[in-house]
């Protein structure tokens, strides 16, 4: 959601709250006249007070988003104005060159050279500002929510359009819940009439009935008392007590309440304070958890998952193909790191204060991999550390974006041609895989590699011919990178078992941005690690067909899923 959309969303919520207040005030007037009980009167007063607070909140939010929107609009306008000014200045300088050229007897060759240099510098600045304005999710790794105001939002989608209308197609079978059997019904409500709605008569005769089924549930507070008996053996004379199990304290919260809390914090990414409020409102009789208890809950179940985390880690070390990536999280306002390792069935998360080699060594996954493992990543140069012996392969989606950015900034055709070559070869590979084939022919592989080398040679020619443009450093770096890591970038052409993108890792870390927006930063790297351990358990369960809440119920009951149990289900 961009600033413009956020502003209008807050504005709509504000108007909705104001309309609700007006309705409640009208009802309140009726109740003041004596047509309702004191209890209803007090409820209405409370609701009006709540909505009034909401109106105040929405008003502040709307003003905040309006201010941000105005600032963004002003910035875009300033950049456009600066761009136009530079273009006008270029035109003036070009006119000046023409005049100087016509007056060759004036001996002003130095002035012409200065003017041409100034024009080139201004053109580079125009190109830089234009590229800055046009940077989006197609040529950079920025989210679509940060698309500039006035620019069309581009949502990446590799699927081809079918031309069909949205929704169910003709002949599509309608899906709806079937009525319950009589044995399933456990609640009945009869809807009867006592008088005719037309004339008010009470002389009614029933002629038929219809039934409608409803699926619902209610939260019921259970206050359960456990009695543990003590015995003495008549044969040996020794006494013993029935084990208390997980019931240590005289009174404690049950596993369902704990699972609800863990689900909200680790699946819904709800803050601790809002988790407490939500659980208190789930039932007619509030269950009042403290924030301290909820925080300790994270640590408790992180500790109990250490065996599971170790099982996942050890299993990852034997995989033939491993995906990994990391992303930024905030810990006490500082930029930190949440890292992912895994595949389609496994997910391991770790947290560190920095994105560096020290964290990689501390995880002890990449250093422990053998030559038999291939690691997919987004050109993380740490992976090429001399102490690592695994095989590296690079993500094509990131390369395609890098090439697009070079082309947008410089206009050099090699970048666009290489991008199209990669896209067409990936598409060709998909068709072959769909047809049951497992590789390109040796000739196809050689032809592709030859075309890549030819385009890189053309790239260097274009680069040296056009030295001085503002993006030359990035273009030179990409050309050198492709030359040095060509085998790692294009292993997928030789081996169909190698993926073309690292999208699995990116999808596995996408929730981090949601959590950052919903509940904010972590209080310490330790609590980020507790979150990572619980996410490891939940995500691995989900990837093997286990509902996350059911997995939490098993965890809080003292019997979490084991990795062997999960992989046996897959």
SULLIN-V884466 format. One record per pair of residues at least 6 apart in sequence whose C-alpha atoms are under 7 Angstrom apart, sorted by the first residue. I is the first residue (numbers start at 0). J is the second residue. Records with the same first field share a line. If there is no record, write none. Layout:
I = J / J
//
This chain:
0 = 144
1 = 144 / 145
2 = 64 / 67 / 68
3 = 68
5 = 64
6 = 61 / 64 / 65
9 = 57 / 60 / 61
10 = 61
12 = 57
13 = 54 / 57 / 58
16 = 50 / 54
17 = 54
20 = 47 / 50
23 = 43 / 47
27 = 40 / 43
30 = 40
72 = 148
82 = 125 / 128
85 = 121 / 125
89 = 118 / 121
92 = 114 / 118
96 = 111 / 114
99 = 107 / 111
123 = 468 / 469
126 = 408
127 = 469
130 = 407 / 408
135 = 141 / 146
136 = 142 / 143 / 153
137 = 400
138 = 400 / 401 / 403 / 404
139 = 400 / 401 / 404
143 = 152 / 153 / 154
146 = 152
178 = 212
179 = 212
193 = 201
194 = 200 / 201
195 = 201
218 = 281 / 282
219 = 282
220 = 282 / 284
227 = 241
228 = 240 / 241
229 = 239 / 240 / 241
230 = 238 / 239 / 240
231 = 237 / 238 / 239
232 = 238
254 = 552 / 555 / 556
255 = 552
257 = 555
258 = 548 / 551 / 552 / 555
260 = 274
262 = 548
263 = 269 / 274
264 = 270 / 271 / 274
265 = 530 / 534
268 = 514 / 517 / 518
269 = 517 / 518
270 = 518
271 = 290 / 293
272 = 290
275 = 288 / 289 / 290
278 = 286
279 = 285 / 286 / 287
297 = 529 / 530
298 = 529
301 = 529 / 532 / 533
304 = 532
307 = 561 / 562
308 = 532
310 = 562
311 = 347 / 562
315 = 341
316 = 364 / 367 / 368
318 = 372
319 = 371 / 372 / 373
320 = 372 / 373 / 374
321 = 340 / 341 / 342 / 373 / 374 / 375
322 = 340 / 341 / 342 / 374 / 375 / 376 / 501 / 504
323 = 339 / 340 / 341 / 375 / 376 / 504
324 = 338 / 339 / 340 / 376 / 504
325 = 336 / 337 / 338 / 339
326 = 336 / 337 / 338
327 = 334 / 335 / 336 / 337
328 = 334 / 335 / 336 / 337
329 = 335 / 520 / 521
330 = 520 / 521 / 522 / 523 / 524
331 = 520 / 521 / 522 / 523
335 = 351 / 352 / 353
336 = 350 / 351 / 352 / 353 / 354
337 = 348 / 349 / 350 / 351
338 = 348 / 349 / 350
339 = 346 / 347 / 348 / 349 / 504
340 = 346 / 347 / 348
341 = 347
343 = 542
344 = 539 / 542 / 543
345 = 539 / 542
346 = 535 / 538 / 539
347 = 535
348 = 531 / 532 / 535
349 = 528 / 531
350 = 524 / 527 / 528 / 531
351 = 358 / 524
352 = 524
356 = 381
359 = 365
360 = 366
365 = 387
366 = 387
368 = 389
369 = 388 / 389
370 = 388 / 389 / 390
371 = 389
372 = 389 / 390
373 = 389 / 390 / 391 / 392
374 = 390 / 391 / 392
375 = 391 / 392 / 393 / 394 / 501
376 = 392 / 393 / 394 / 501
377 = 393 / 394 / 397 / 501
378 = 393
391 = 487
392 = 487 / 488 / 490
393 = 487 / 488
394 = 499 / 500 / 501
395 = 499 / 500
396 = 500
399 = 418
402 = 414 / 415 / 418
403 = 414 / 415
405 = 414 / 474
406 = 412 / 414 / 415
408 = 470
409 = 470
411 = 461
413 = 454 / 457 / 458
417 = 451 / 454
437 = 495
438 = 493 / 494 / 495
444 = 492 / 493
455 = 478
491 = 497 / 498 / 499
521 = 527
537 = 547 / 550
540 = 547 / 550 / 565
541 = 547
543 = 565 / 566 / 568 / 569
550 = 559 / 560
553 = 559 / 560
//
